Amino acid sequence: MTIRNLQEVAAIPKSEPPLVSVKDVGKTYFTGQSAVHAVASASLDVRRGEFVSLLGPSGCGKSTLLMMIAGLEKPTAGSIDLLGSPVLAPRRDIGIIFQDATLLPWKSAMDNVLFPIRILKLPVHKYRQRAQELLDMVGLTGFEHKKPGELSGGMRQRVAICRSLIHDPDILLMDEPFSALDAITRDQMNVALSEILETYRKTVIFVTHSIREAAFLSDRVVVMGGRPSGIMLDMPMPFARPRRFEVEETVEFTQVCRELRLTIEAAHGHASSNHAAPKGAAVIE
């Protein structure tokens, strides 16, 4: 399947209404008398069960867009709907995984997984078996009572993934969750995440800087770029599931990665041709 074919597939209308609908969303940060335009007029639909990656150079607004979908940032323009209702604040039907596992260091892996249940004031005893099943699935059988300081970085992120799934949210938002891991562990986490999602069938929006990671994990890859940023490409991935690393050895995978890389390079060139951000302004990820 050629890149042209892929883009034609992306253009085919889907009958099912989107789970997440982002319409003409913009975000401007004000720092004193200066304004930093982080995202400009981004539109994106994500349907139930899709894995969509947001890919692009540093500072293109990927994480900002993700945090607006999470309800942790408010857009300055446009609208975001989830399940047909506007996202105005953090919601129980959204799970979030950050770059850092952010586990409570004094609690065991099991207690960290169950922590959202306590926060939501749900009966903990009803979720303990689900927590054990999640820990077993990610290969942490026997580590239930270990504290974060006794776990490797990859293990901690596995606990964080279990914690995000414990209350069965409709959608997972993942902000570069594997970027701090070494290359081997990162590859292992990509396979583990794929296996988890095959079982639980969650909708995922995933932020990454890695072209190969995005191509391997995703049903669609959305490239962001420019400043203020917008969506430059929305490409479906032609690889069947379940996926293993052998897919990365195919000509098709190389072709897809090349097209994504060329788009990012064009996005970076577009950003460089614009005026620089005001001195002292924060970098927008």
Backbone as CSV, one residue per row, in Angstrom:
resi,resn,N_x,N_y,N_z,CA_x,CA_y,CA_z,C_x,C_y,C_z
1,MET,0.849,-1.196,0.000,0.000,0.000,0.000,0.880,1.239,0.000
2,THR,0.637,2.157,-0.929,1.462,3.350,-1.044,1.001,4.421,-0.078
3,ILE,1.852,5.453,0.087,1.472,6.574,0.945,0.230,7.254,0.398
4,ARG,0.119,7.382,-0.938,-1.088,7.973,-1.514,-2.319,7.165,-1.120
5,ASN,-2.213,5.835,-1.211,-3.341,4.986,-0.794,-3.699,5.221,0.654
6,LEU,-2.672,5.340,1.530,-2.903,5.558,2.957,-3.685,6.837,3.181
7,GLN,-3.312,7.897,2.480,-3.997,9.177,2.660,-5.432,9.110,2.155
8,GLU,-5.656,8.319,1.083,-7.018,8.146,0.589,-7.865,7.392,1.604
9,VAL,-7.275,6.371,2.253,-7.994,5.654,3.310,-8.387,6.594,4.427
10,ALA,-7.461,7.502,4.812,-7.730,8.441,5.897,-8.896,9.356,5.577
11,ALA,-9.107,9.611,4.278,-10.151,10.551,3.887,-11.538,9.910,3.845
12,ILE,-11.606,8.568,3.919,-12.895,7.890,3.872,-13.692,8.208,5.127
13,PRO,-14.924,8.728,5.013,-15.704,9.067,6.204,-16.074,7.836,7.004
14,LYS,-16.042,7.951,8.322,-16.401,6.865,9.224,-17.842,7.065,9.692
15,SER,-18.593,5.968,9.793,-19.998,6.063,10.155,-20.181,6.314,11.653
16,GLU,-19.294,5.764,12.474,-19.438,5.920,13.919,-19.012,7.320,14.351
17,PRO,-19.796,7.989,15.202,-19.393,9.320,15.665,-18.125,9.248,16.489
18,PRO,-17.301,10.289,16.474,-16.038,10.257,17.210,-16.238,10.220,18.718
19,LEU,-15.337,9.536,19.396,-15.324,9.554,20.855,-14.802,10.897,21.347
20,VAL,-13.728,11.381,20.706,-13.145,12.680,21.016,-13.233,13.556,19.774
21,SER,-13.704,14.769,19.946,-13.806,15.703,18.832,-13.153,17.027,19.219
22,VAL,-12.068,17.355,18.525,-11.340,18.604,18.743,-11.616,19.499,17.539
23,LYS,-12.206,20.663,17.763,-12.622,21.524,16.660,-12.011,22.918,16.792
24,ASP,-11.130,23.243,15.859,-10.539,24.589,15.743,-9.970,25.086,17.073
25,VAL,-9.279,24.204,17.779,-8.778,24.534,19.112,-7.484,25.332,19.020
26,GLY,-7.411,26.392,19.784,-6.197,27.192,19.900,-5.851,27.434,21.356
27,LYS,-4.553,27.686,21.610,-4.097,27.972,22.962,-3.016,29.040,22.905
28,THR,-3.229,30.125,23.659,-2.260,31.205,23.774,-1.918,31.397,25.239
29,TYR,-0.607,31.418,25.525,-0.127,31.704,26.875,0.309,33.164,26.933
30,PHE,-0.075,33.826,28.006,0.311,35.226,28.191,1.358,35.314,29.287
31,THR,2.525,35.851,28.956,3.623,36.025,29.903,3.941,37.504,29.993
32,GLY,3.401,38.147,31.015,3.559,39.593,31.113,2.819,40.272,29.981
33,GLN,3.549,41.042,29.181,2.934,41.737,28.054,3.115,40.962,26.750
34,SER,3.710,39.775,26.832,3.948,38.971,25.640,2.957,37.821,25.574
35,ALA,2.732,37.345,24.354,1.843,36.210,24.127,2.592,35.136,23.367
36,VAL,2.454,33.895,23.814,3.034,32.744,23.120,1.880,31.921,22.569
37,HIS,1.811,31.829,21.251,0.746,31.070,20.603,1.211,29.620,20.466
38,ALA,0.687,28.759,21.312,1.161,27.374,21.362,0.476,26.489,20.333
39,VAL,-0.827,26.646,20.174,-1.603,25.833,19.239,-2.569,26.745,18.518
40,ALA,-2.677,26.556,17.201,-3.593,27.384,16.418,-4.523,26.505,15.596
41,SER,-5.803,26.599,15.831,-6.839,26.002,14.998,-6.587,24.528,14.683
42,ALA,-6.410,23.716,15.727,-6.226,22.276,15.548,-7.574,21.569,15.575
43,SER,-7.792,20.689,14.626,-9.022,19.895,14.574,-8.659,18.426,14.421
44,LEU,-9.344,17.583,15.202,-8.994,16.155,15.240,-10.173,15.362,15.779
45,ASP,-10.520,14.276,15.103,-11.516,13.336,15.609,-10.832,12.011,15.914
46,VAL,-11.170,11.425,17.060,-10.638,10.122,17.446,-11.825,9.218,17.761
47,ARG,-11.874,8.070,17.097,-12.989,7.157,17.297,-12.659,6.081,18.323
48,ARG,-13.688,5.488,18.859,-13.531,4.489,19.923,-12.613,3.354,19.463
49,GLY,-11.657,3.016,20.314,-10.743,1.931,20.025,-9.522,2.311,19.227
50,GLU,-9.431,3.553,18.765,-8.262,3.976,17.993,-7.080,4.299,18.902
51,PHE,-5.878,4.078,18.358,-4.646,4.521,18.985,-4.076,5.596,18.064
52,VAL,-4.086,6.840,18.532,-3.636,7.971,17.728,-2.429,8.608,18.402
53,SER,-1.332,8.734,17.665,-0.138,9.390,18.194,-0.049,10.817,17.681
54,LEU,0.347,11.727,18.568,0.682,13.100,18.206,2.194,13.177,18.111
55,LEU,2.703,13.470,16.926,4.131,13.429,16.638,4.569,14.783,16.112
56,GLY,5.774,15.202,16.481,6.285,16.460,15.959,7.493,16.938,16.718
57,PRO,8.146,17.983,16.227,9.350,18.497,16.884,9.040,19.125,18.234
58,SER,10.071,19.262,19.057,9.901,19.908,20.363,9.337,21.312,20.173
59,GLY,8.403,21.663,21.046,7.833,23.002,21.011,6.677,23.174,20.068
60,CYS,6.152,22.057,19.482,5.086,22.218,18.486,3.692,22.138,19.097
61,GLY,3.580,21.964,20.420,2.273,22.018,21.062,1.596,20.680,21.292
62,LYS,2.322,19.566,21.132,1.708,18.239,21.302,1.147,18.053,22.709
63,SER,1.994,18.303,23.709,1.556,18.099,25.094,0.495,19.111,25.501
64,THR,0.600,20.314,24.955,-0.425,21.323,25.247,-1.781,20.866,24.748
65,LEU,-1.827,20.336,23.530,-3.094,19.826,22.997,-3.598,18.666,23.848
66,LEU,-2.696,17.773,24.248,-3.101,16.634,25.076,-3.689,17.096,26.404
67,MET,-3.056,18.095,27.043,-3.546,18.583,28.330,-4.890,19.296,28.188
68,MET,-5.159,19.893,27.028,-6.481,20.479,26.807,-7.533,19.382,26.667
69,ILE,-7.184,18.290,25.984,-8.120,17.166,25.878,-8.378,16.556,27.252
70,ALA,-7.351,16.571,28.101,-7.490,16.030,29.468,-8.318,16.931,30.375
71,GLY,-8.534,18.172,29.975,-9.241,19.114,30.830,-8.339,19.801,31.833
72,LEU,-7.008,19.637,31.687,-6.053,20.266,32.603,-5.619,21.649,32.117
73,GLU,-5.849,21.936,30.850,-5.629,23.265,30.281,-6.903,23.680,29.554
74,LYS,-7.209,24.967,29.607,-8.395,25.459,28.912,-7.994,26.074,27.577
75,PRO,-8.648,25.698,26.491,-8.344,26.326,25.211,-8.758,27.788,25.203
76,THR,-8.040,28.585,24.441,-8.438,29.988,24.264,-9.318,30.161,23.032
77,ALA,-9.456,29.096,22.244,-10.351,29.123,21.086,-10.787,27.696,20.793
78,GLY,-11.952,27.559,20.168,-12.427,26.259,19.753,-13.065,25.455,20.874
79,SER,-13.324,24.166,20.601,-14.025,23.322,21.564,-13.489,21.892,21.514
80,ILE,-13.628,21.191,22.639,-13.249,19.784,22.746,-14.411,19.035,23.389
81,ASP,-14.883,17.984,22.722,-15.974,17.170,23.240,-15.501,15.745,23.442
82,LEU,-15.985,15.122,24.505,-15.743,13.713,24.773,-17.086,13.044,25.040
83,LEU,-17.372,12.007,24.258,-18.659,11.318,24.379,-19.831,12.285,24.237
84,GLY,-19.641,13.291,23.386,-20.711,14.229,23.083,-20.894,15.361,24.061
85,SER,-20.070,15.417,25.111,-20.185,16.521,26.077,-18.860,17.272,26.156
86,PRO,-18.907,18.573,26.402,-17.683,19.382,26.389,-16.743,19.017,27.529
87,VAL,-15.443,19.045,27.237,-14.422,18.845,28.259,-14.102,20.208,28.861
88,LEU,-14.508,20.407,30.100,-14.314,21.684,30.782,-13.400,21.569,31.986
89,ALA,-13.121,20.344,32.417,-12.290,20.087,33.604,-11.870,18.625,33.552
90,PRO,-10.943,18.189,34.422,-10.588,16.760,34.475,-11.812,15.898,34.709
91,ARG,-11.829,14.731,34.078,-13.001,13.866,34.132,-12.620,12.450,34.532
92,ARG,-13.554,11.779,35.138,-13.340,10.410,35.607,-13.169,9.434,34.446
93,ASP,-13.752,9.734,33.275,-13.663,8.814,32.145,-12.400,9.017,31.309
94,ILE,-11.436,9.798,31.834,-10.149,10.005,31.183,-9.042,9.521,32.120
95,GLY,-8.149,8.676,31.613,-6.964,8.269,32.353,-5.740,8.940,31.748
96,ILE,-4.800,9.375,32.588,-3.621,10.098,32.110,-2.350,9.427,32.615
97,ILE,-1.383,9.273,31.724,-0.069,8.746,32.076,0.978,9.758,31.634
98,PHE,1.794,10.203,32.584,2.792,11.228,32.299,4.156,10.600,32.036
99,GLN,5.116,11.448,31.652,6.481,10.983,31.399,7.077,10.353,32.651
100,ASP,6.834,10.970,33.801,7.253,10.404,35.080,6.105,9.586,35.638
101,ALA,6.428,8.431,36.212,5.372,7.550,36.720,4.562,8.175,37.857
102,THR,5.145,9.144,38.573,4.470,9.870,39.663,3.779,8.937,40.657
103,LEU,4.483,7.893,41.066,3.939,6.981,42.076,4.200,7.532,43.472
104,LEU,3.362,7.138,44.412,3.570,7.523,45.809,4.653,6.627,46.394
105,PRO,5.798,7.188,46.792,6.952,6.357,47.159,6.752,5.508,48.404
106,TRP,5.814,5.882,49.274,5.610,5.127,50.514,4.559,4.029,50.358
107,LYS,3.971,3.915,49.171,2.947,2.898,48.963,3.472,1.787,48.062
108,SER,2.944,0.594,48.226,3.327,-0.546,47.401,2.779,-0.384,45.986
109,ALA,3.236,-1.247,45.082,2.716,-1.237,43.713,1.205,-1.437,43.718
110,MET,0.721,-2.393,44.508,-0.712,-2.641,44.594,-1.462,-1.413,45.090
111,ASP,-0.973,-0.788,46.146,-1.653,0.386,46.701,-1.596,1.576,45.749
112,ASN,-0.519,1.696,44.971,-0.464,2.758,43.966,-1.500,2.530,42.873
113,VAL,-1.664,1.282,42.457,-2.674,0.973,41.444,-4.074,1.285,41.968
114,LEU,-4.317,1.006,43.239,-5.645,1.207,43.830,-5.893,2.645,44.285
115,PHE,-4.868,3.488,44.205,-5.005,4.848,44.737,-6.158,5.634,44.092
116,PRO,-6.350,5.586,42.756,-7.501,6.306,42.185,-8.843,5.831,42.735
117,ILE,-8.930,4.551,43.085,-10.183,4.027,43.641,-10.481,4.681,44.985
118,ARG,-9.428,4.876,45.777,-9.610,5.553,47.071,-9.997,7.015,46.861
119,ILE,-9.360,7.668,45.890,-9.669,9.071,45.607,-11.121,9.227,45.150
120,LEU,-11.573,8.275,44.336,-12.951,8.321,43.833,-13.963,7.811,44.860
121,LYS,-13.444,7.340,46.027,-14.288,6.841,47.110,-15.152,5.666,46.670
122,LEU,-14.513,4.779,45.887,-15.156,3.544,45.470,-14.725,2.418,46.409
123,PRO,-15.478,1.330,46.482,-15.116,0.231,47.391,-13.844,-0.488,46.918
124,VAL,-12.763,-0.329,47.669,-11.462,-0.848,47.266,-11.486,-2.358,47.089
125,HIS,-12.198,-3.081,47.970,-12.191,-4.540,47.912,-12.749,-5.070,46.593
126,LYS,-13.613,-4.299,45.933,-14.184,-4.739,44.667,-13.199,-4.594,43.511
127,TYR,-12.146,-3.811,43.696,-11.187,-3.548,42.619,-9.849,-4.254,42.840
128,ARG,-9.684,-4.927,43.970,-8.386,-5.537,44.253,-8.057,-6.668,43.266
129,GLN,-9.044,-7.451,42.900,-8.794,-8.528,41.946,-8.428,-7.958,40.576
130,ARG,-9.113,-6.895,40.155,-8.782,-6.252,38.874,-7.353,-5.709,38.911
131,ALA,-6.968,-5.118,40.040,-5.607,-4.597,40.176,-4.590,-5.718,40.032
132,GLN,-4.873,-6.878,40.649,-3.953,-8.017,40.535,-3.878,-8.507,39.097
133,GLU,-5.012,-8.559,38.407,-5.021,-9.002,37.014,-4.201,-8.062,36.137
134,LEU,-4.306,-6.767,36.393,-3.524,-5.799,35.619,-2.029,-5.963,35.876
135,LEU,-1.656,-6.104,37.137,-0.248,-6.292,37.473,0.293,-7.590,36.874
136,ASP,-0.513,-8.640,36.885,-0.095,-9.900,36.270,0.125,-9.717,34.769
137,MET,-0.779,-8.975,34.129,-0.693,-8.800,32.681,0.582,-8.077,32.266
138,VAL,1.053,-7.128,33.078,2.252,-6.370,32.714,3.526,-6.994,33.279
139,GLY,3.423,-8.243,33.779,4.608,-8.960,34.212,5.111,-8.600,35.590
140,LEU,4.226,-8.111,36.459,4.642,-7.712,37.803,4.113,-8.661,38.882
141,THR,3.792,-9.878,38.500,3.416,-10.885,39.498,4.587,-11.088,40.466
142,GLY,4.286,-10.991,41.757,5.330,-11.126,42.767,5.921,-9.802,43.218
143,PHE,5.561,-8.713,42.521,6.072,-7.384,42.886,4.976,-6.501,43.483
144,GLU,3.837,-7.090,43.809,2.680,-6.317,44.275,2.999,-5.488,45.517
145,HIS,3.852,-6.006,46.381,4.105,-5.339,47.667,5.424,-4.565,47.682
146,LYS,6.062,-4.466,46.504,7.286,-3.676,46.404,6.938,-2.195,46.272
147,LYS,7.759,-1.358,46.871,7.577,0.089,46.762,8.329,0.605,45.534
148,PRO,7.965,1.787,45.030,8.589,2.299,43.807,10.113,2.294,43.818
149,GLY,10.722,2.578,44.979,12.174,2.593,45.062,12.808,1.235,44.839
150,GLU,12.003,0.184,44.919,12.502,-1.175,44.708,12.245,-1.673,43.282
151,LEU,11.685,-0.811,42.443,11.331,-1.187,41.075,12.184,-0.422,40.073
152,SER,12.401,-1.018,38.908,13.110,-0.329,37.827,12.202,0.719,37.197
153,GLY,12.782,1.557,36.329,11.978,2.584,35.663,10.857,1.992,34.831
154,GLY,11.160,0.918,34.109,10.118,0.270,33.316,9.022,-0.324,34.168
155,MET,9.400,-0.906,35.299,8.399,-1.453,36.217,7.497,-0.360,36.766
156,ARG,8.094,0.773,37.104,7.279,1.883,37.640,6.267,2.367,36.605
157,GLN,6.690,2.431,35.335,5.739,2.865,34.317,4.653,1.818,34.089
158,ARG,4.982,0.551,34.265,3.946,-0.483,34.177,2.904,-0.308,35.278
159,VAL,3.380,0.035,36.482,2.450,0.303,37.584,1.573,1.510,37.233
160,ALA,2.182,2.540,36.644,1.422,3.735,36.272,0.349,3.403,35.241
161,ILE,0.669,2.535,34.295,-0.330,2.124,33.302,-1.475,1.375,33.984
162,CYS,-1.131,0.458,34.885,-2.176,-0.263,35.630,-3.054,0.709,36.411
163,ARG,-2.425,1.690,37.055,-3.184,2.678,37.829,-4.157,3.444,36.943
164,SER,-3.730,3.774,35.728,-4.602,4.537,34.829,-5.780,3.704,34.325
165,LEU,-5.639,2.380,34.346,-6.692,1.498,33.831,-7.630,0.977,34.914
166,ILE,-7.285,1.149,36.184,-8.000,0.484,37.264,-9.465,0.885,37.330
167,HIS,-9.789,2.135,37.015,-11.188,2.580,37.100,-11.889,2.526,35.747
168,ASP,-11.251,1.860,34.765,-11.853,1.580,33.459,-12.293,2.852,32.728
169,PRO,-11.365,3.792,32.484,-11.729,5.011,31.756,-11.997,4.708,30.284
170,ASP,-12.718,5.594,29.612,-12.996,5.416,28.191,-11.771,5.697,27.329
171,ILE,-10.905,6.582,27.792,-9.782,7.014,26.970,-8.531,7.168,27.828
172,LEU,-7.382,6.802,27.267,-6.090,7.001,27.910,-5.323,8.087,27.158
173,LEU,-4.802,9.048,27.907,-3.945,10.088,27.353,-2.539,9.852,27.892
174,MET,-1.562,9.704,26.994,-0.215,9.319,27.397,0.783,10.351,26.866
175,ASP,1.474,11.013,27.789,2.389,12.096,27.427,3.840,11.614,27.531
176,GLU,4.370,11.101,26.432,5.746,10.583,26.361,6.087,9.672,27.546
177,PRO,5.288,8.651,27.779,5.479,7.851,28.998,6.754,7.023,29.025
178,PHE,7.375,6.792,27.857,8.555,5.923,27.821,9.837,6.678,27.471
179,SER,9.780,7.981,27.384,10.930,8.744,26.890,12.134,8.691,27.827
180,ALA,11.907,8.458,29.130,13.017,8.429,30.080,13.653,7.048,30.205
181,LEU,13.122,6.063,29.482,13.622,4.695,29.595,14.726,4.435,28.584
182,ASP,15.582,3.450,28.879,16.605,3.060,27.914,15.946,2.383,26.721
183,ALA,16.684,2.268,25.617,16.107,1.820,24.352,15.504,0.417,24.446
184,ILE,16.194,-0.500,25.135,15.695,-1.873,25.234,14.400,-1.918,26.045
185,THR,14.395,-1.219,27.193,13.190,-1.197,28.031,12.041,-0.513,27.302
186,ARG,12.371,0.538,26.552,11.333,1.252,25.797,10.678,0.320,24.776
187,ASP,11.485,-0.469,24.071,10.924,-1.426,23.116,10.033,-2.436,23.834
188,GLN,10.480,-2.909,24.986,9.680,-3.863,25.757,8.345,-3.241,26.173
189,MET,8.373,-1.963,26.565,7.153,-1.281,26.988,6.191,-1.084,25.817
190,ASN,6.740,-0.858,24.619,5.881,-0.714,23.446,5.099,-2.000,23.180
191,VAL,5.785,-3.140,23.296,5.106,-4.424,23.104,4.100,-4.667,24.224
192,ALA,4.507,-4.369,25.472,3.600,-4.566,26.609,2.342,-3.718,26.464
193,LEU,2.520,-2.463,26.051,1.367,-1.582,25.874,0.444,-2.122,24.788
194,SER,1.020,-2.590,23.681,0.205,-3.161,22.609,-0.617,-4.341,23.113
195,GLU,-0.004,-5.201,23.924,-0.707,-6.375,24.451,-1.820,-5.966,25.410
196,ILE,-1.554,-4.958,26.239,-2.573,-4.478,27.171,-3.785,-3.950,26.412
197,LEU,-3.518,-3.179,25.365,-4.617,-2.569,24.624,-5.375,-3.599,23.791
198,GLU,-4.705,-4.686,23.386,-5.420,-5.765,22.711,-6.455,-6.386,23.643
199,THR,-6.133,-6.424,24.940,-7.034,-7.015,25.926,-8.141,-6.050,26.332
200,TYR,-7.776,-4.804,26.619,-8.734,-3.864,27.202,-9.375,-2.923,26.190
201,ARG,-8.875,-2.905,24.955,-9.517,-2.164,23.871,-9.795,-0.710,24.225
202,LYS,-8.782,-0.036,24.706,-8.947,1.361,25.070,-8.644,2.290,23.893
203,THR,-9.243,3.453,23.940,-8.904,4.526,23.005,-7.723,5.286,23.587
204,VAL,-6.696,5.540,22.766,-5.465,6.148,23.266,-5.057,7.317,22.391
205,ILE,-4.666,8.420,23.041,-3.962,9.516,22.370,-2.595,9.604,23.025
206,PHE,-1.549,9.476,22.219,-0.196,9.216,22.695,0.751,10.265,22.122
207,VAL,1.443,10.999,22.987,2.418,11.996,22.547,3.805,11.371,22.539
208,THR,4.541,11.571,21.443,5.893,11.042,21.352,6.735,11.882,20.399
209,HIS,8.072,11.836,20.602,9.014,12.422,19.651,9.558,11.359,18.699
210,SER,9.255,10.083,18.961,9.857,8.984,18.218,8.988,8.578,17.033
211,ILE,9.533,8.720,15.833,8.807,8.346,14.625,8.516,6.854,14.612
212,ARG,9.510,6.043,14.934,9.334,4.597,14.878,8.343,4.118,15.946
213,GLU,8.390,4.731,17.129,7.448,4.372,18.185,6.022,4.688,17.759
214,ALA,5.834,5.866,17.169,4.505,6.254,16.709,3.991,5.303,15.635
215,ALA,4.845,4.967,14.671,4.436,4.079,13.582,4.128,2.674,14.095
216,PHE,4.904,2.198,15.059,4.716,0.842,15.586,3.433,0.726,16.403
217,LEU,3.139,1.723,17.220,2.026,1.619,18.163,0.673,2.008,17.564
218,SER,0.655,2.898,16.599,-0.563,3.653,16.280,-1.414,3.041,15.186
219,ASP,-2.705,3.383,15.236,-3.598,3.206,14.101,-3.500,4.408,13.174
220,ARG,-3.276,5.588,13.770,-3.071,6.815,12.997,-1.971,7.621,13.662
221,VAL,-1.188,8.309,12.845,-0.172,9.225,13.353,-0.509,10.626,12.855
222,VAL,-0.629,11.557,13.799,-0.937,12.955,13.493,0.321,13.776,13.714
223,VAL,0.807,14.418,12.657,2.014,15.231,12.743,1.620,16.680,12.976
224,MET,2.192,17.265,14.045,1.977,18.673,14.346,3.251,19.453,14.051
225,GLY,3.090,20.716,13.725,4.277,21.518,13.446,3.936,22.967,13.230
226,GLY,5.010,23.768,13.083,4.842,25.198,12.909,4.664,25.886,14.244
227,ARG,4.662,27.189,14.253,4.384,27.962,15.457,3.671,29.241,15.047
228,PRO,2.425,29.444,15.445,1.679,28.501,16.290,1.369,27.223,15.522
229,SER,1.266,26.118,16.241,1.238,24.815,15.596,-0.152,24.464,15.085
230,GLY,-0.143,23.616,14.090,-1.365,23.041,13.568,-1.100,21.607,13.178
231,ILE,-2.106,20.931,12.638,-1.968,19.549,12.200,-1.602,19.538,10.728
232,MET,-0.437,18.961,10.419,0.087,18.966,9.062,-0.194,17.674,8.316
233,LEU,-0.418,16.577,9.040,-0.645,15.285,8.398,-1.382,14.376,9.364
234,ASP,-2.342,13.635,8.832,-3.072,12.635,9.613,-3.030,11.345,8.799
235,MET,-2.129,10.425,9.190,-1.857,9.249,8.363,-2.221,7.957,9.079
236,PRO,-3.057,7.106,8.465,-3.336,5.786,9.043,-2.149,4.847,8.828
237,MET,-1.937,3.944,9.777,-0.868,2.958,9.676,-1.437,1.660,9.085
238,PRO,-0.763,1.063,8.099,-1.317,-0.092,7.382,-0.913,-1.437,7.962
239,PHE,-0.542,-1.477,9.234,0.007,-2.705,9.816,-1.050,-3.398,10.671
240,ALA,-1.225,-4.685,10.422,-2.233,-5.461,11.153,-1.826,-5.627,12.616
241,ARG,-2.804,-5.855,13.465,-2.567,-6.178,14.867,-2.910,-7.646,15.106
242,PRO,-2.254,-8.280,16.097,-1.226,-7.728,16.990,0.093,-7.523,16.256
243,ARG,0.910,-6.575,16.746,2.169,-6.230,16.092,3.359,-6.730,16.895
244,ARG,4.375,-7.148,16.152,5.649,-7.506,16.740,6.737,-6.730,16.017
245,PHE,7.939,-6.783,16.533,8.999,-5.948,15.986,9.363,-6.297,14.548
246,GLU,8.958,-7.475,14.085,9.256,-7.837,12.698,8.662,-6.842,11.714
247,VAL,7.571,-6.159,12.101,6.960,-5.188,11.193,7.926,-4.052,10.859
248,GLU,8.850,-3.755,11.787,9.800,-2.666,11.562,10.828,-3.008,10.491
249,GLU,10.925,-4.280,10.105,11.882,-4.706,9.098,11.294,-4.679,7.690
250,THR,10.029,-4.285,7.552,9.382,-4.300,6.247,9.635,-3.010,5.485
251,VAL,9.550,-3.106,4.170,9.699,-1.930,3.304,8.585,-0.929,3.594
252,GLU,7.409,-1.448,3.847,6.250,-0.583,4.102,6.473,0.283,5.338
253,PHE,7.022,-0.319,6.397,7.292,0.435,7.618,8.315,1.529,7.353
254,THR,9.361,1.214,6.613,10.388,2.204,6.269,9.791,3.345,5.461
255,GLN,8.889,3.023,4.552,8.252,4.042,3.724,7.398,4.988,4.570
256,VAL,6.636,4.401,5.489,5.797,5.224,6.361,6.665,6.151,7.216
257,CYS,7.732,5.609,7.800,8.615,6.422,8.638,9.260,7.543,7.832
258,ARG,9.605,7.260,6.600,10.207,8.296,5.745,9.220,9.437,5.496
259,GLU,7.980,9.096,5.199,6.967,10.127,4.948,6.735,10.977,6.198
260,LEU,6.709,10.329,7.369,6.537,11.067,8.616,7.727,11.983,8.878
261,ARG,8.935,11.467,8.608,10.143,12.276,8.830,10.168,13.500,7.911
262,LEU,9.812,13.311,6.652,9.792,14.432,5.716,8.777,15.488,6.147
263,THR,7.638,15.038,6.658,6.618,15.985,7.121,7.115,16.769,8.324
264,ILE,7.799,16.083,9.262,8.337,16.766,10.449,9.412,17.761,10.048
265,GLU,10.266,17.387,9.095,11.294,18.310,8.630,10.668,19.542,8.005
266,ALA,9.593,19.342,7.250,8.885,20.484,6.669,8.261,21.338,7.760
267,ALA,7.721,20.683,8.791,7.132,21.416,9.913,8.189,22.229,10.637
268,HIS,9.358,21.628,10.838,10.446,22.327,11.526,10.910,23.525,10.714
269,GLY,10.982,23.341,9.389,11.372,24.461,8.538,10.366,25.590,8.577
270,HIS,9.082,25.212,8.650,8.034,26.232,8.733,8.142,27.016,10.031
271,ALA,8.420,26.295,11.141,8.540,26.958,12.436,9.735,27.895,12.446
272,SER,10.860,27.464,11.830,12.072,28.280,11.829,11.894,29.548,11.026
273,SER,11.009,29.505,10.017,10.813,30.689,9.177,9.938,31.730,9.846
274,ASN,9.214,31.330,10.902,8.375,32.285,11.634,9.221,33.095,12.603
275,HIS,8.637,34.110,13.164,9.347,34.920,14.161,9.638,34.090,15.389
276,ALA,10.747,34.329,16.032,11.115,33.610,17.252,10.170,33.969,18.372
277,ALA,10.035,33.068,19.332,9.200,33.320,20.502,9.802,34.438,21.319
278,PRO,8.999,35.200,22.071,9.519,36.275,22.894,10.579,35.767,23.868
279,LYS,11.569,36.598,24.130,12.633,36.227,25.052,12.050,35.908,26.419
280,GLY,12.491,34.772,26.962,12.014,34.361,28.292,10.740,33.545,28.260
281,ALA,10.156,33.368,27.058,8.927,32.592,26.982,9.236,31.113,27.163
282,ALA,8.307,30.407,27.777,8.509,28.984,28.017,8.405,28.202,26.724
283,VAL,9.147,27.113,26.627,9.018,26.210,25.482,7.717,25.438,25.630
284,ILE,6.942,25.362,24.583,5.655,24.670,24.611,5.846,23.297,23.976
285,GLU,5.649,22.255,24.771,5.807,20.882,24.256,4.470,20.367,23.746
